[in-house]
Amino acid sequence: MSGNDIGSLIYLVLLGAVLMFWLVVQGRQGMGRTLQQMAAWALIFVGVIAAVGLWGDIRQTVAPRQSVIAEEGRIVLPRAPDGHYYATLQVNGTPTRFMVDTGATGTVLTLSDAERAGLSGDDLAFYSEALTANGTVRTAPVTLDEVALGPFTDRDVPAYVNEGEMGQSLLGMSYLQRFGRIEIAGDELVLERGT
């Protein structure tokens, strides 16, 4: 459990304790009515816990997903609720979620995504720098053995690993330029190239 999960659990337990105390204080109305109210609040409490626990699964079910139209050589990425486009690529055989950033020159991995793809943080040399909206950050140039998006597999793909805090890996133009056409139409980002 992460720190956020523990904090949420403590909050829910305290909320439940306050509600139980309130019900006991209100118990002067009669035991039957108090038991009904306790049962109703217990069900609400269990429902909230279930919703919090299942939120990740619910969000993935409801959220739009990327689609691959292999015979047409096309990848269609739906706009996410936050207004960005996301793609899941196989980096050295590991599924990695990227935010598509046409304003970024290079493709940049977070340190954790790089490590999951087999690039050890101990072996990375952070000697280059990148200018970002948040200032200058140190990066380590790397070459990814294999990157696959749908039916398209590329080898020896240049990228960078960000040394600092970064919430999401970025899919920049160094990779996107491999597509012959990049188009935003409606709420979709379309990437096309021959199969």
N, C-alpha and C positions, 0 to 999 in steps of 0.2 A: 504494500500500500504506500502510495506517495504521501507527502505532507499535506497536499490538498485533500486527498481522500480521508485522512485522519481528522483534519479540521472539519470537514463536512460531517463525518460521523459524530464527532463531539457535539457539533451544533445540533444535529438531529436528536441526539440523546438528551441534551439540555432542553430542547423544545418539547420533547415527549414528557420529561419530568415536570416541566411547568404545566403542561396540559393536564397531567395526572393530578397534580396538586390542586389545580383549579376545580377538577371534577370532584375531588374529595371534599373541598370546601363547599361546593354546591350540593353536596350529598344530603343536605337538610330537606330536599324536596321529596325524598323517598328513595329507597334502594333500587326499585325497579327502573325508575327514570334514570338514575345515576348509572346503572349498568348499561342501559341503552346508549347513553351518551359516551360512556367509556368504550363500548364496542365500536361506535361510529368513529371516534377519534383514533382508536387503534387501527381501524381499516384505513383511515386517511394517512396515518403515520406509515403503515406498511406500504401503501400505494406510493407515497413520496420516496421511500427508500428504494422501492423497485424501479421507479422512474429514474432516480439518480444513478442506480447501478446499471441500468440498461440503456442510458442515454447514448453511449458510444455506438451500440448496435442499432438503435433507432435512427441515429443521425446518418449512419452509413447506408441504411435501407432507404431512407427518404432522399438522401443527397443524390444528385445526378451523377452518373458515372461516364467515364470516357468510353467511346465506342470505336471499334476498329472495323473498317470496311476494306478488307484485305484485297479483294478482287479489283477494287478501284484505286488501291494504293493510298488510302485516305484514313487519317485519324481525326476523330471529332471529339473535342473537349468542351463540355458544357461549362458555362459560367457558374462559379460557386456562389453561394449566398453572400459571401464577402466581396464579390465583384471581381475576383481573380480567377485565373484558369490554372488547373492542377493536372498533372500527368504522373502516372506511375510507370516508371521504367525499370527494367532489370539491369542493375549495375553489377557486373561481375557475378551474375546469377542471383543477386539479392534484390527483391522488390524495394524500390526507393521512390518516395513521393516527392515531386518537385513542384514548385510554383513556377509557371511559365513567365519569364521576364524578358520581353523583347527589348527592354532598355538596358539589359546587362550584356556586356561584351562577352564575358566568359560564363561557363557553367561552373557553379560553385556548390560544393558539398559541405554540409555541416560536419563537424568532427565526428559526431556519433554515426551519421550515415556513412562516412568514409570508413570508419572502423568496422561497421557491419558488412561493408563491401570488401573487406580484407585488407584495407590500407591501415597499417598500424600507426598510431599517433607518434610512437617512438621513432619511427623511420622517416617521418615527414620533416622537411627542412623549410621552415617558415621564413624565407628570405625575400619574397616579393610582397608588394603592397597593392591594395586596391582602394580606390576612392569610392566611398558609399555616401548615401544620404546622412549617415550617422558619423561620418568622418573617415579617416584612414584606418584600414585594418590590415594585419599581416596575413598572408596566404602562402600556401605551399603548392607549387605547381606539381601536378601528377598526370599520369597517363592511365586511363581506365582501359583495362584489357578488352572488355566487351560491354557495350551498352545496347539494349534492345527496347524498342517501343513498338508494340504490336508485331507485325511481320518484318520490321526493319531492324537489322542487327548491324552495328558498326563496331569496328575493332580499333584499338589504339586511339581512343578519344581523349583529347587534351581537356583538362579541367583543373580546378583549384580546390583546395580544402581551406576553409576559413578557420583561423585560429581562435577568433573571438566567439561570443555568443551570437547565435543566429537561429531563429525559430524554424526555418524551413530551407531546404536546399533549393537553389535557383537553377532553372534551365534557361541558359542564356543563348545568345546568337551564335556562339561558337559551335553549338550543337544544332540549333534551329536552322542555320543556313544550309544544312544538308537536305532540307526540303525545298522542292521547286516552287511551292506556293504556300504562303501563310496568309490566311484570311480570317477576319472577324466578321461574321454574318449573324445578325441578331444576337442571340445569347450563346453562340458557339464559336470556338476557335478551330479552324480547319487547317490541318497540315497534310500536304499532298506531295508524293513523289512516286516514281515508278517502282514497282515491286521487284 
